[in-house]
């Protein structure tokens, strides 16, 4: 069967495109490398999720020094959104502009262009706010008394209104996958709305290995080839495999067909990788933590405008402490320590550098390369260092001993920017509507397109981009396609 559109990857962007085009009657094939997650409670089990990493990819990569790393990627229906902390934040209007001093690229359009799709995404995902809880209120009030530059902003969360009625889920939503559907992710909030429709086909366990070129014109693709040898055809192809994987597919196709020599945008494929500068901070005090959700506010600091501080959701901080303790430590000793730790998550926008990149195959190796060096982005490095030191010092004055751990290269939860959008093929990979420069019918719907990572989590912006891309396809490229009900 031929389709109107094939979507590769069932994360935020892919599911947003699938939802919109299915609703509009297009014949949609959604291909996902992984499977649907089990609902037996294992995705809420800290031992299986955190200690044993049962749901993480085991694909080996190499870093810029040639050392083996294993990025913390998730291949499953819903992608990383099944595991995210449900912080669904808009980029600020100024984060669509370039910031030369911080090495930030500009979007090809202003905030107002994406605003209606932010609105739609927030409605579909049931974004809401929750009351700040006592422990975090105490921390925030103390910080603001000592430093007037701290500002607070309600956290926009994709969580069900009644999640607090389910303590096991409320304490295990950040870094865990909901069993009851109480976290609003790409599968539960988008795919499930249209999964019953006959014009949507979802195939899991289907890894795409390449694209099929039109017989007389390699700038048009007619379908995909999967690892199992199966072939599927469509009018339009949408890549949504994630910022580490989408550029590998595109790079391999352009090199195989010779388009690498003719398309200016090829030189930008895989470049400008971003993932935020991230630090986990565990603040230990004599006071037991009684907060349940924890993740209720976003902290901003006027002196560090590219950074934010949020909390680790639920009892993730406690579970992290327990997971790091030797198994010989008895519970009577481990529990009181773990229950007195408040988890904070510090992030700074890292900007873009062309040498921070993904390469499909490292030279002299059969493994993909993730080449990233924060030293190439000194402004981001300096601001994040100030953020960590400022918060650590101020927490100590409040009676908290703050231990920090920088998130390493394999922490790819916020990976983006490897196929950036822009108007110039010499400096970007896709145009303002997500079409690969120089290609006739190949689009990108995931976080690869983001020119900036902003100081906020990227998930909501990826959803909004996917909805905007789907709206564009439905009203232009696929406008002439008959709706399923009319066939």
NORRARA-V224914 format. One record per helix or strand of 2 or more residues. SS is the DSSP state (~ for helix, > for strand). FROM is the first residue (numbers start at 1). LEN is the number of residues. If there is no record, write none. Layout:
ss:SS from:FROM len:LEN
ss:SS from:FROM len:LEN
//
This chain:
ss:> from:2 len:7
ss:~ from:12 len:12
ss:> from:28 len:5
ss:~ from:42 len:3
ss:~ from:46 len:6
ss:> from:61 len:3
ss:> from:68 len:2
ss:~ from:79 len:4
ss:~ from:93 len:4
ss:~ from:100 len:3
ss:~ from:111 len:14
ss:~ from:134 len:13
ss:> from:150 len:5
ss:~ from:163 len:3
ss:~ from:167 len:4
ss:~ from:186 len:9
ss:> from:200 len:5
ss:> from:208 len:7
ss:> from:217 len:10
ss:> from:231 len:9
ss:~ from:246 len:12
ss:~ from:259 len:3
ss:~ from:264 len:5
ss:> from:277 len:8
ss:> from:297 len:5
ss:> from:304 len:8
ss:~ from:316 len:9
ss:~ from:331 len:8
ss:> from:341 len:8
ss:> from:357 len:3
ss:> from:369 len:3
ss:~ from:374 len:3
ss:~ from:378 len:20
ss:> from:401 len:6
ss:> from:435 len:2
ss:> from:442 len:3
ss:~ from:447 len:3
ss:~ from:459 len:17
ss:~ from:484 len:3
//
